[in-house]
Amino acid sequence: MSRKPSGPPTRYGWNTPVTAPGPYGSSLLRRVRDVIAEPLTYLEEVWTAHGDVIQFPIPKPATYLISSPAGARDVLVNMNRDMGKRTVQYTSLSLVTGEGLLTADTHAWKPRRRMLQPAFHHDIVSLVSGHVTTSLTNLDEKWNALTVNGPALVDIDQEMMSLALEITGKTLFGVDLSGEAHDLTDATIDALHGVIDKAQSLLPIPMFVPTPKHLRMKRAIKRLNRAVDAIVDLRRQDLIQPDAPIRDMLDVLLDPDVEIPLTQQQVRDEIATFIVAGHETVASALTWAWHLLGANPAETRALQEDPTRAVRVFDETLRLFPPAWVITRRVLADVEIEGHLIPENAMVIVSPWLVHRHPDVWPSPDVFEPDRFVDGVPQLGYIPFGAGPRLCIGRDMARLEATQILAHISQAWNIEPVHSGDVAIEASVTLRPASGLVMRISPRL
């Protein structure tokens, strides 16, 4: 049953037309700290109170939260031509990634997507498995050394970040980033914290002002840029024979024979985008998978007995902890969603965190039940990779990588929680445990 609006729209005294129900301006002001500290909780509260289409008391731009599965599909699929990406979320992220595939608005995105698509063809994706196997062998060696005298404690969040970064380097760029894993993951986290600070700021301070947060963010971006330069330099030394088959994304980015070769800045932006997005999102999902399995021993045993269940475990983890927990769009022309007028230049927010908990699609939505996906993923109400033309280009690669990791580690290792209860969530660019996630590892005999 759909959640219904709680009453008629209320006007807040601004010129911006009010076309949907939502909280009063005074109530939002009183909750500013809560919104910033616990945005997921706040989104759930306003959804429960006001329904599937909410207008926040923000005068400019008019800002809406769309939470119904059908409404989310309208925004991302049916009305995609009327939606752009020039929003605070992606503008802030572009400070780190530049105008890469993730943040580029429609006019810049379309040709870049066509250009990069060959790097994610199924023949290339199939090569991922070999890189994952090599990285898992390295992980086994590391964990075997840690557990030579018995079980050991590890921050599984950091372990998955390093593992995913190593695989991303090999798969997309043909380089071994394992030696820089700790520095690069720290740089990524620092840079993304800066993104969130900028997006949440009521009075944004220009980046040229040398605040401590700005300086930290700039240092992180410099570390990412050094990694990008090293990756490009290594590949330029690797002379590619004419007409050689594409090996990875870097071959596509550096191809001099394309119709319009990329500039040095454009190459940098795409590499930075995939360093950040290519490992942060997969690592986030894997971390939460181990948390959910640790809290549900029966599901752990089922996965150990049947490793093919890793696909279902991964899909259900993405439902409960979608790494990209919020998606925003700028409305380019008046549209109607779920009976509500959404005016031109409004910002619409779609939160997979809410859509994935909608009772119209998901019974017992807060319960971890991998068997929901025994028949595959539904077409409505499941958007961990987005949907429509801007569906994540790396979706198939991420699914293959993550399920292989879950299957292997569940067979080779016991991973057990150290503490019981809920884990505090840091809703940054992705969802991550607020203080890491320490778990006990031991080899399975």
C-alpha angles and dihedrals in degrees: 000000000000121000109250128218111264095227146321121318116275123218116229100199097260129118090241106103114246109220104160138038122265147135123310118257092244092054091051092049091052090052099045093112091048091048090054097040099041109016095161092057091047093050091051091050096051091044091053092046101043111021141239097320115045131175115206118218093253116130100204122057101013101239127207136184114213113195108161118101090234092047092050090051090050091055097044103032120009096041099028092124088062094050129081134184100230095117135129090258097057096034089057092046091051088066084074105028100030117211094331127149093278098055104025116117120237100274092053096035101058100063092040092052091051090048095051098042095090089061088062098044112134091252090059093041090055089063090063092081093067092051091048091051092052093049092047090053088055090049092050090053092050094048093044088057091049093050100041089113097036140294117346136203118237135171097246090195092060091042092054092045091054093044093049092047091052090052093046091053093051096040103044103025107021093235135116109242095170092106090055096039098109095045094044095047090050090048091050092051093047092048093048091049086057090051092054092047090054094046094049097044114113090201106029115212114219114255092240090068105094100229117159091251092050092049091050091049092048091050090051092050090050089054090051090048091052089053091049092050091050092050093051093045092053092050095047087058088055102080110210119214116238113267091012113153119261111266101182146337094286091063088058095046094050098040106129093194098066117113093255112017115216121255120240089257093051091050089049092050094052094046091048090048093054095042088056101035097031097063107017094062097045092045091051092053093047092050092053091045091059090046092052093045090049090053092047109048093177090060090048091054091047091053092048090052094045115024091185085076087075089091091058093043091052094047092049091047090053089051094053098034108025105186091214093053096170131039123188134195136183112228110233097189136011111285136175120229123182089343095309126114111235107194128222114276092022119134118233123200122204115187116197085197088069100032090053089056098048110131092216088072107015123054113203087008097186094054121098104236114156091182089073083084099049088115095040131262122321121245094229130051098015116097111147089139096036119247142246125032092337094054107144108278091214097052098113092044092050093048093050093047097046097045092049090051093048092047095048099044093045089055097045103035144039111224113190133178118251096200129035125224136044123335118227110246124221106208099203123139083311131016113266136161106272094229103021122265116266113199135169117248129194132161117260110241 
